[in-house]
Amino acid sequence: MTLTASPPAAPARADIPYVGAPGLSLIKSEFRKIFTTNAWWLFGLASLVITGLAMWANMAEAAGNIDFARNPDIDIKLGPGASPEQAAEAQQRLAEAQDLHTVLVKAAGSIFTSGQFFGLVLVMLVGVLVMTNEFQYQTASATFLTTPQRSRVVFGKLVAAIGLALGFWLVSQLISLAAGLAFFHNVHASNSLGEWPVQRAMLFNAAAYLLWAVFGFGLGTLIRSQIGSVVTGMAVYLVGYAGGIGVFVLIRTYLIHGDWVLTSAVSVPPIASQVMISPDKLYPQSAAWWVGALVMIGWSLLAGTIGLLLTRRRDVS
């Protein structure tokens, strides 16, 4: 009788838990939430229309300014009662309008950032909706029960809002760049892409999209009502820009007679973002572009920090 020894059983393999990038699944989940609604493509369509209209207006203005700068025969026409100071000021404005290099740089900065004024409103609303959708559709409780670490949830939502905002910027930037290059080729002028003011305008245009998305996200955490936060955000941006400049002009005219009053208008977020993006001074007393950048970064960090703290402490039921 022959006995055959069975081979020893192989040791069981230890289960190795899957380790992925922290928060990556949450970010993917937030993108899925965004793309399952109609808001993203409606905002995307609005961004394309706004970019096209703004680009058409900027090109029309640039064409007129370039033709004016190329015409050396234009002279100043002043009234008979004009003072020497008025004549000197008019002469200076004429010299600036006929400086072709300066005109081309300003035109390039405007054309290559077409649509950014109202585009920033859209990305701010994207940031608002990323947070307020949870309360609008009453899914906040389920979201935070699934992921008790609220900071991770907030991080995922914030990254999703920033990613979508940068996507809007990229599409708008590519359209503006392609059309702008064709425009300058057709008018036989330099596109000024080698000039730092134009490069800065394009780079900080991307930063503005990112910062306004963060600002909108913070606003959405502060005001849970979707309608309330949307209306407040649009008022802060649109009314804050036009009304903010008007208020500072009134203060400068009737209360404090100093140019620094107009310079301090950069403290208002929509004015700060326009100062940051503009290839030249937004207005004669405007603060420097880097001041606008610092102010906008400060407002966005403040909004994002408040949003994180409120979401971690406040009841979401």
PEWO-V871007 format. One record per residue. N is the residue number from 1. RES is the residue in one small letter. SS is DSSP state (2 for helix, 1 for strand, 0 for the rest). PHI is phi in whole degrees, -180 to 180 (* if undefined). OMEGA is omega in degrees with one decimal (999 if undefined). Layout:
# PEWO-V871007
n={N | N}
res={RES | RES}
ss={SS | SS}
phi={PHI | PHI}
omega={OMEGA | OMEGA}
This chain:
# PEWO-V871007
n={1 | 2 | 3 | 4 | 5 | 6 | 7 | 8 | 9 | 10 | 11 | 12 | 13 | 14 | 15 | 16 | 17 | 18 | 19 | 20 | 21 | 22 | 23 | 24 | 25 | 26 | 27 | 28 | 29 | 30 | 31 | 32 | 33 | 34 | 35 | 36 | 37 | 38 | 39 | 40 | 41 | 42 | 43 | 44 | 45 | 46 | 47 | 48 | 49 | 50 | 51 | 52 | 53 | 54 | 55 | 56 | 57 | 58 | 59 | 60 | 61 | 62 | 63 | 64 | 65 | 66 | 67 | 68 | 69 | 70 | 71 | 72 | 73 | 74 | 75 | 76 | 77 | 78 | 79 | 80 | 81 | 82 | 83 | 84 | 85 | 86 | 87 | 88 | 89 | 90 | 91 | 92 | 93 | 94 | 95 | 96 | 97 | 98 | 99 | 100 | 101 | 102 | 103 | 104 | 105 | 106 | 107 | 108 | 109 | 110 | 111 | 112 | 113 | 114 | 115 | 116 | 117 | 118 | 119 | 120 | 121 | 122 | 123 | 124 | 125 | 126 | 127 | 128 | 129 | 130 | 131 | 132 | 133 | 134 | 135 | 136 | 137 | 138 | 139 | 140 | 141 | 142 | 143 | 144 | 145 | 146 | 147 | 148 | 149 | 150 | 151 | 152 | 153 | 154 | 155 | 156 | 157 | 158 | 159 | 160 | 161 | 162 | 163 | 164 | 165 | 166 | 167 | 168 | 169 | 170 | 171 | 172 | 173 | 174 | 175 | 176 | 177 | 178 | 179 | 180 | 181 | 182 | 183 | 184 | 185 | 186 | 187 | 188 | 189 | 190 | 191 | 192 | 193 | 194 | 195 | 196 | 197 | 198 | 199 | 200 | 201 | 202 | 203 | 204 | 205 | 206 | 207 | 208 | 209 | 210 | 211 | 212 | 213 | 214 | 215 | 216 | 217 | 218 | 219 | 220 | 221 | 222 | 223 | 224 | 225 | 226 | 227 | 228 | 229 | 230 | 231 | 232 | 233 | 234 | 235 | 236 | 237 | 238 | 239 | 240 | 241 | 242 | 243 | 244 | 245 | 246 | 247 | 248 | 249 | 250 | 251 | 252 | 253 | 254 | 255 | 256 | 257 | 258 | 259 | 260 | 261 | 262 | 263 | 264 | 265 | 266 | 267 | 268 | 269 | 270 | 271 | 272 | 273 | 274 | 275 | 276 | 277 | 278 | 279 | 280 | 281 | 282 | 283 | 284 | 285 | 286 | 287 | 288 | 289 | 290 | 291 | 292 | 293 | 294 | 295 | 296 | 297 | 298 | 299 | 300 | 301 | 302 | 303 | 304 | 305 | 306 | 307 | 308 | 309 | 310 | 311 | 312 | 313 | 314 | 315 | 316 | 317}
res={m | t | l | t | a | s | p | p | a | a | p | a | r | a | d | i | p | y | v | g | a | p | g | l | s | l | i | k | s | e | f | r | k | i | f | t | t | n | a | w | w | l | f | g | l | a | s | l | v | i | t | g | l | a | m | w | a | n | m | a | e | a | a | g | n | i | d | f | a | r | n | p | d | i | d | i | k | l | g | p | g | a | s | p | e | q | a | a | e | a | q | q | r | l | a | e | a | q | d | l | h | t | v | l | v | k | a | a | g | s | i | f | t | s | g | q | f | f | g | l | v | l | v | m | l | v | g | v | l | v | m | t | n | e | f | q | y | q | t | a | s | a | t | f | l | t | t | p | q | r | s | r | v | v | f | g | k | l | v | a | a | i | g | l | a | l | g | f | w | l | v | s | q | l | i | s | l | a | a | g | l | a | f | f | h | n | v | h | a | s | n | s | l | g | e | w | p | v | q | r | a | m | l | f | n | a | a | a | y | l | l | w | a | v | f | g | f | g | l | g | t | l | i | r | s | q | i | g | s | v | v | t | g | m | a | v | y | l | v | g | y | a | g | g | i | g | v | f | v | l | i | r | t | y | l | i | h | g | d | w | v | l | t | s | a | v | s | v | p | p | i | a | s | q | v | m | i | s | p | d | k | l | y | p | q | s | a | a | w | w | v | g | a | l | v | m | i | g | w | s | l | l | a | g | t | i | g | l | l | l | t | r | r | r | d | v | s}
ss={0 | 0 | 0 | 0 | 0 | 0 | 0 | 0 | 0 | 0 | 0 | 0 | 0 | 0 | 0 | 0 | 0 | 0 | 0 | 0 | 0 | 0 | 0 | 2 | 2 | 2 | 2 | 2 | 2 | 2 | 2 | 2 | 2 | 2 | 2 | 0 | 0 | 0 | 2 | 2 | 2 | 2 | 2 | 2 | 2 | 2 | 2 | 2 | 2 | 2 | 2 | 2 | 2 | 2 | 2 | 2 | 2 | 2 | 2 | 2 | 2 | 2 | 2 | 2 | 2 | 2 | 2 | 2 | 2 | 0 | 0 | 0 | 0 | 0 | 0 | 0 | 0 | 0 | 0 | 0 | 0 | 0 | 0 | 2 | 2 | 2 | 2 | 2 | 2 | 2 | 2 | 2 | 2 | 2 | 2 | 2 | 2 | 0 | 0 | 2 | 2 | 2 | 2 | 2 | 2 | 2 | 2 | 2 | 2 | 2 | 2 | 0 | 0 | 0 | 0 | 2 | 2 | 2 | 2 | 2 | 2 | 2 | 2 | 2 | 2 | 2 | 2 | 2 | 2 | 2 | 2 | 2 | 2 | 2 | 2 | 2 | 0 | 0 | 0 | 2 | 2 | 2 | 2 | 2 | 2 | 2 | 0 | 0 | 0 | 2 | 2 | 2 | 2 | 2 | 2 | 2 | 2 | 2 | 2 | 2 | 2 | 2 | 2 | 2 | 2 | 2 | 2 | 2 | 2 | 2 | 2 | 2 | 2 | 2 | 2 | 2 | 2 | 2 | 2 | 2 | 2 | 2 | 2 | 2 | 2 | 2 | 0 | 0 | 0 | 0 | 0 | 0 | 0 | 0 | 0 | 2 | 2 | 2 | 2 | 2 | 2 | 2 | 2 | 2 | 2 | 2 | 2 | 2 | 2 | 2 | 2 | 2 | 2 | 2 | 2 | 2 | 2 | 2 | 2 | 2 | 2 | 2 | 0 | 0 | 0 | 2 | 2 | 2 | 2 | 2 | 2 | 2 | 2 | 2 | 2 | 2 | 2 | 2 | 2 | 2 | 2 | 2 | 2 | 2 | 2 | 2 | 2 | 2 | 2 | 2 | 2 | 2 | 2 | 2 | 0 | 0 | 0 | 0 | 2 | 2 | 2 | 2 | 2 | 2 | 2 | 2 | 2 | 0 | 2 | 2 | 2 | 2 | 2 | 2 | 2 | 2 | 2 | 0 | 0 | 0 | 0 | 0 | 0 | 0 | 0 | 0 | 0 | 0 | 2 | 2 | 2 | 2 | 2 | 2 | 2 | 2 | 2 | 2 | 2 | 2 | 2 | 2 | 2 | 2 | 2 | 2 | 2 | 2 | 2 | 2 | 2 | 2 | 2 | 0 | 0 | 0 | 0}
phi={* | -108 | -102 | -112 | -78 | -78 | -64 | -64 | -67 | -67 | -64 | -65 | -77 | -71 | -74 | -101 | -65 | -73 | -118 | -116 | -67 | -60 | 80 | -65 | -65 | -67 | -64 | -62 | -63 | -67 | -64 | -63 | -61 | -66 | -79 | -89 | -108 | -85 | -63 | -66 | -80 | -66 | -66 | -63 | -64 | -62 | -64 | -65 | -64 | -62 | -62 | -64 | -66 | -65 | -65 | -61 | -65 | -66 | -68 | -63 | -66 | -64 | -62 | -65 | -67 | -67 | -61 | -64 | -67 | -84 | -102 | -80 | -88 | -74 | -123 | -85 | -120 | -113 | -69 | -65 | -96 | -70 | -83 | -61 | -65 | -65 | -65 | -67 | -65 | -66 | -65 | -66 | -63 | -65 | -63 | -67 | -70 | -101 | -83 | -62 | -61 | -64 | -62 | -68 | -65 | -63 | -64 | -64 | -61 | -74 | -68 | -77 | -123 | -60 | 84 | -71 | -62 | -84 | -63 | -66 | -62 | -64 | -70 | -64 | -67 | -60 | -61 | -64 | -69 | -56 | -90 | -73 | -59 | -62 | -84 | -64 | -100 | 56 | -110 | -64 | -62 | -64 | -63 | -79 | -73 | -67 | -125 | -62 | -75 | -65 | -61 | -67 | -64 | -61 | -61 | -62 | -65 | -65 | -65 | -64 | -64 | -66 | -62 | -68 | -63 | -67 | -65 | -60 | -62 | -63 | -63 | -62 | -67 | -64 | -65 | -64 | -67 | -63 | -67 | -66 | -62 | -65 | -62 | -66 | -67 | -70 | -92 | 56 | -136 | -68 | -83 | 60 | -68 | -82 | -87 | -61 | -58 | -73 | -61 | -63 | -60 | -71 | -66 | -77 | -64 | -63 | -63 | -65 | -59 | -64 | -68 | -74 | -65 | -65 | -61 | -65 | -63 | -63 | -66 | -67 | -79 | -75 | -117 | -70 | -65 | -65 | -64 | -62 | -71 | -66 | -64 | -64 | -62 | -68 | -67 | -60 | -80 | -75 | -69 | -63 | -73 | -70 | -68 | -63 | -63 | -61 | -63 | -68 | -66 | -64 | -63 | -65 | -79 | -113 | -116 | -117 | -91 | -152 | -65 | -65 | -65 | -68 | -65 | -72 | -61 | -64 | -70 | -82 | -53 | -64 | -70 | -61 | -68 | -70 | -63 | -65 | -86 | -59 | -68 | -126 | -62 | -64 | -152 | -54 | -94 | -64 | -71 | -68 | -60 | -71 | -67 | -60 | -64 | -65 | -64 | -68 | -63 | -62 | -62 | -68 | -63 | -63 | -64 | -66 | -65 | -61 | -61 | -65 | -66 | -66 | -68 | -74 | -104 | -86 | -70 | -109 | -71}
omega={-175.6 | 176.9 | 179.0 | -179.5 | 179.0 | -179.2 | -179.6 | -179.5 | 179.2 | 179.5 | -179.9 | 179.9 | 179.4 | 176.9 | 179.5 | -178.8 | 178.8 | 178.6 | 179.4 | 177.7 | -177.8 | 176.5 | -176.3 | 179.3 | 177.7 | 178.8 | 177.3 | 179.7 | 179.6 | 176.0 | 178.0 | 177.8 | -178.9 | -173.9 | 174.7 | 176.6 | 179.4 | -172.8 | -172.0 | -178.5 | 173.6 | 176.4 | 178.6 | 177.5 | 178.2 | 178.8 | 178.5 | -179.9 | -179.6 | 179.5 | -179.8 | -179.6 | 180.0 | 179.8 | 178.0 | -179.9 | -179.6 | 178.8 | 178.5 | 178.7 | -179.3 | 179.8 | 177.9 | -179.9 | 179.5 | 177.3 | 178.8 | -179.1 | -179.3 | -178.1 | -176.5 | -174.5 | -179.6 | -179.2 | -178.3 | 175.2 | -178.4 | 177.2 | -177.9 | -177.5 | -177.1 | 179.0 | 176.9 | 178.4 | 178.3 | 178.7 | 179.3 | 178.4 | 178.3 | 177.9 | 178.5 | 178.2 | 178.5 | 179.4 | 178.3 | -179.4 | -179.9 | 173.7 | -172.1 | -179.7 | 179.7 | 179.1 | -179.2 | 178.9 | 178.4 | -179.6 | 179.6 | 178.7 | 179.2 | -175.7 | -176.3 | 173.2 | -176.3 | 175.8 | -174.2 | -175.8 | 179.1 | 175.2 | 177.4 | 175.3 | -178.2 | -178.0 | 174.3 | 177.8 | 174.5 | 177.6 | 177.6 | -174.3 | 179.2 | -179.1 | -173.7 | 176.6 | 179.6 | -179.7 | 179.2 | -178.5 | 174.9 | 177.6 | -176.0 | -178.5 | 179.6 | -179.7 | -176.9 | 172.9 | 177.9 | 178.4 | -175.5 | 179.8 | -174.3 | 179.6 | 178.7 | 177.8 | 179.3 | 179.3 | 179.3 | 178.6 | -178.8 | 178.8 | 178.3 | 178.6 | 179.3 | 179.4 | 179.0 | 178.6 | 178.4 | 174.4 | 176.0 | 179.5 | -175.6 | 179.5 | 179.3 | -178.8 | 179.7 | 178.4 | -179.2 | -178.6 | -179.2 | -179.6 | 179.4 | 177.5 | 177.3 | -179.6 | -177.5 | 175.1 | -178.6 | 179.4 | 176.8 | 179.9 | 178.6 | 178.3 | 174.5 | 179.0 | 177.1 | -179.2 | -178.9 | 178.7 | 178.6 | 177.5 | 179.5 | 179.0 | -178.9 | -179.4 | -177.9 | 170.0 | 175.7 | 178.5 | 179.7 | 177.0 | -179.4 | -174.7 | 179.1 | 173.5 | 177.6 | 179.3 | 178.4 | 177.8 | 177.9 | 178.1 | 179.1 | 176.4 | -179.4 | -179.2 | -175.1 | -179.7 | -177.7 | 178.4 | -179.7 | -179.0 | 177.9 | 179.9 | 179.2 | 179.8 | 179.7 | 177.5 | 179.1 | -175.6 | -172.7 | 179.8 | 179.6 | -179.8 | -178.1 | -179.3 | -179.7 | 177.9 | 179.6 | -179.9 | -179.1 | 175.6 | 178.3 | 178.1 | 179.5 | -175.9 | -169.0 | -174.7 | -175.5 | -174.9 | 178.1 | -179.1 | -179.2 | 177.6 | 178.1 | 177.8 | -177.6 | 175.4 | 178.7 | 179.1 | 178.3 | -172.5 | -178.6 | 176.7 | 179.2 | -178.8 | 177.5 | 175.8 | -178.7 | -173.6 | -172.2 | 178.1 | 176.0 | 178.9 | -178.5 | 173.9 | -170.8 | -178.1 | -175.4 | 174.3 | 178.6 | -175.8 | -176.8 | 175.2 | 176.5 | 179.4 | -179.7 | 179.4 | -178.5 | 176.2 | 179.6 | 178.3 | -178.3 | 177.4 | 178.4 | 180.0 | 179.8 | 179.0 | 177.5 | 178.9 | 179.6 | -177.7 | -179.9 | -178.2 | -179.4 | -172.7 | -170.5 | 177.1 | -177.1 | -178.5 | 999}
